[in-house]
Amino acid sequence: MLLLYIGIEIFTDTYQEPWVAALRAWHNGSLLEGPMKDYPPLNDPRIPLINPAPPQIHRLMNPERLFSKISVLGDPRINENPGLLSLGLILYRWHNIQARRIQEEHPYWTDEEVFQGARRWVIATLQKITLYDFLPIMLADEKAVPPYEKYKPLVPPGISHAFAAAAFRYPHTIVPPALLLRKRANGKCEFRDEVGGYPALRLCQNWWNAQDIVQEYSVDEIVLGMASQIAEGEISLLLKT
C-alpha cells in the first residue's frame, strides 16, 4: 500500500475508522485478542483483505480462507509474507502493552483516551525506527535526517509519482530470498537446520501463506532470524518499461 503516513499500516487510514473499530476490544484501550494469547482474532467481520494468487501454486485460493484462517490487522496485505505479518503482530502486542501502561498511569481515562494514547505511541515507535534508525543506515549517512523539531501540519504528506514509481520500490530489492529462523534450545539461540526441507524459509514458496508459517514457527523465531541476517544487495537501476 502507498500510504501517506508511516504507521497507517497498523491502524489503517483515518477514513477507514470502521476497520479500526473492528480491531478494538472496546475496553481498557486495547486491541481485540483472539483464542490464541497475544494474537488478534480471525477475520470474523469479513474485512476485505488482499487475496492474489500465490505464485507457488499458480492459482487463486478460496477467498473464504481470508475469514476462517487469517488474523486481521490494519494492513489488507498483512498476510503477504511471514516477515511482514510478524512485524504487524509485534506492533499489535506493543499497542496492548502501551495501553496497560497508560491505564495504570491514568486510571480515570476512558477507553477512547487510552486507545488513542497507545495508538500514538505505536505509530511514533515505527516512525522513529523507520526514519531515524533504518533510513540513515540505508543511506550510509548518520546525518541524513535532521533532528525532530515539531509536527508541521502545513507540510503536505502526499506521495509523489516519482517516489511511488522508483524510491518506494528500492527497499524491495534488499529483501532476501529466504528467511533464517532461530530457536531457543539448550539455553542458547540456535539457527534451525531445516525449514520445510530447506536450510531457510524460502519466500518464493510462502507468499500469501504467512499465517500458517507464523503459527508453526512463532513470531520469535522469525524475528530473531531476520535480525540475524544481512539484507540482500540493493539494485539501483531504474528500468523503463
C-alpha positions in Angstrom: 0.0 0.0 0.0 1.2 3.5 -0.8 0.2 5.3 2.4 0.6 8.9 3.5 1.9 8.3 7.0 4.3 5.8 8.4 2.3 3.7 10.8 -1.1 3.6 9.0 -0.5 0.0 8.0 -1.0 -0.9 11.7 -4.3 1.0 12.3 -5.3 1.7 8.6 -6.2 5.2 7.4 -8.4 7.6 9.2 -11.2 7.3 6.5 -11.4 3.6 7.4 -12.3 4.0 11.1 -14.9 1.2 10.8 -11.9 -1.1 10.1 -10.2 0.2 13.2 -13.4 -0.3 15.2 -13.4 -4.0 14.2 -9.8 -4.4 15.6 -10.7 -2.8 19.0 -11.7 -4.6 22.2 -13.6 -1.5 23.4 -12.3 -1.8 26.9 -9.0 -0.8 28.5 -8.0 0.9 25.3 -6.7 -2.4 23.9 -6.9 -4.3 20.6 -9.0 -7.4 20.4 -7.4 -10.7 21.3 -8.4 -14.0 19.7 -8.4 -17.5 21.1 -4.6 -17.6 21.0 -2.9 -15.4 23.5 -1.2 -12.3 22.1 -2.7 -12.9 18.6 -5.6 -10.9 17.0 -8.8 -12.8 16.2 -9.6 -14.3 12.9 -11.4 -12.2 10.3 -14.9 -12.8 11.5 -16.0 -9.2 10.4 -15.0 -10.3 6.9 -12.8 -7.3 6.3 -11.7 -7.2 2.7 -8.1 -8.4 2.7 -5.9 -8.9 -0.4 -6.1 -12.3 -2.0 -3.8 -12.6 -5.0 -2.9 -16.0 -6.5 0.2 -17.3 -4.6 3.0 -17.8 -7.2 3.9 -21.2 -5.7 0.6 -22.8 -6.7 -0.3 -20.7 -9.8 -4.0 -20.3 -8.9 -6.3 -18.3 -6.8 -7.1 -19.8 -3.4 -10.6 -19.9 -1.9 -11.4 -16.4 -0.6 -13.1 -17.9 2.4 -9.6 -18.5 3.9 -9.4 -14.8 4.4 -12.1 -15.1 7.0 -11.6 -18.6 8.5 -7.8 -18.8 8.7 -6.3 -15.3 8.7 -6.0 -12.9 11.6 -6.9 -9.3 10.8 -4.7 -6.2 11.4 -4.7 -2.8 9.8 -3.0 -3.7 6.5 -5.0 -5.6 3.9 -1.7 -7.2 2.7 -0.6 -8.3 6.2 -0.6 -12.0 5.0 1.8 -11.3 2.2 4.9 -12.9 3.8 5.9 -14.1 7.3 8.2 -11.2 8.0 5.5 -8.6 7.4 3.0 -10.5 9.5 5.5 -10.9 12.3 6.2 -7.1 12.3 2.4 -6.4 12.4 2.0 -8.8 15.4 4.8 -7.2 17.3 3.2 -3.8 16.9 -0.2 -5.2 17.8 1.3 -6.5 21.0 3.2 -3.3 21.6 -0.1 -1.4 21.5 -1.7 -3.6 24.2 1.5 -3.2 26.3 1.3 0.6 26.0 -2.5 0.5 26.7 -1.8 -1.3 30.0 0.9 1.2 30.9 -1.2 4.2 30.2 -4.2 2.8 32.1 -2.0 2.3 35.1 -0.7 5.8 34.9 -4.1 7.3 34.2 -6.8 5.1 35.8 -9.6 7.6 35.2 -9.0 7.8 31.5 -11.8 6.5 29.2 -11.3 3.6 26.8 -11.1 6.0 23.9 -8.4 8.2 25.6 -6.3 5.1 26.5 -6.7 3.6 23.0 -5.7 6.9 21.2 -2.7 7.3 23.6 -1.4 3.8 22.9 -2.1 4.3 19.2 0.1 7.4 19.1 2.9 5.5 20.9 2.9 2.6 18.5 2.9 4.9 15.4 5.6 7.0 16.9 7.7 3.9 17.6 7.5 2.8 14.0 8.2 6.2 12.6 11.2 6.6 14.8 12.7 3.3 13.8 12.0 3.9 10.1 13.2 7.5 9.9 16.0 7.7 12.5 17.3 4.2 12.6 16.7 2.5 9.3 16.9 5.4 6.8 20.4 6.7 7.9 21.8 3.1 7.6 20.3 2.6 4.2 21.7 6.0 3.0 25.1 5.4 4.8 24.8 8.8 6.3 24.1 9.3 10.1 23.1 12.9 9.5 20.8 12.2 6.6 17.7 13.1 8.7 17.8 16.3 10.7 16.7 16.1 14.4 12.9 16.2 15.0 11.7 19.7 15.9 7.9 19.6 16.0 4.9 18.4 14.0 4.3 20.6 10.9 0.7 20.4 9.9 1.2 22.5 6.8 3.6 20.1 5.2 1.7 18.0 2.6 2.2 14.3 3.3 1.3 13.1 -0.1 3.5 10.6 -2.0 4.8 11.9 -5.4 4.6 9.8 -8.6 8.4 9.7 -8.7 8.6 8.2 -5.2 5.8 5.7 -5.8 7.4 4.5 -9.1 11.1 4.4 -8.0 12.1 5.2 -4.4 9.2 3.2 -2.9 10.4 0.1 -4.8 14.0 0.4 -3.8 13.7 -1.4 -0.4 12.0 -4.3 -2.2 15.4 -5.1 -3.8 17.1 -5.6 -0.4 14.6 -8.3 0.8 16.5 -11.6 0.9 15.1 -14.6 -1.0 14.8 -16.6 2.2 14.5 -16.0 6.0 16.7 -17.7 8.6 14.9 -18.9 11.7 16.4 -19.1 15.2 15.0 -21.0 18.1 15.8 -21.3 21.8 17.4 -24.6 22.6 19.8 -25.9 25.2 19.9 -22.4 26.8 21.1 -20.9 23.5 19.6 -19.2 20.5 20.3 -21.6 17.6 19.6 -21.4 13.9 17.2 -24.0 12.6 19.0 -26.5 10.4 15.9 -27.2 8.3 12.7 -25.3 7.4 10.4 -27.3 5.2 13.2 -29.3 3.7 15.4 -26.3 3.1 18.1 -24.5 5.2 15.9 -21.4 5.4 12.3 -20.3 4.9 12.0 -19.7 1.2 9.8 -16.7 0.4 9.0 -17.9 -3.1 7.1 -20.8 -1.6 5.3 -18.9 1.2 3.8 -15.8 -0.5 0.3 -15.1 0.8 0.6 -18.0 3.3 2.1 -16.2 6.2 -0.4 -17.1 8.8 0.3 -20.8 8.8 4.1 -20.3 8.8 4.0 -17.8 11.8 1.8 -20.2 13.8 4.0 -23.1 13.1 7.4 -21.5 13.9 6.3 -18.5 16.0 6.9 -14.7 15.7 10.0 -15.0 17.9 11.8 -17.5 15.6 11.1 -15.4 12.5 12.1 -12.0 14.1 15.2 -13.5 15.6 16.2 -14.9 12.3 15.6 -11.7 10.4 17.6 -9.8 12.9 20.5 -12.2 12.4 20.9 -12.0 8.7 22.0 -9.2 6.3 19.9 -7.7 3.7 20.2 -8.5 0.0 22.4 -6.3 -2.1 20.4 -3.4 -3.3 19.7 -2.8 -7.0 19.9 0.9 -8.0 19.0 0.5 -11.7 15.7 2.1 -12.8 14.4 0.5 -16.0 11.8 2.0 -18.2 9.0 -0.5 -19.1 
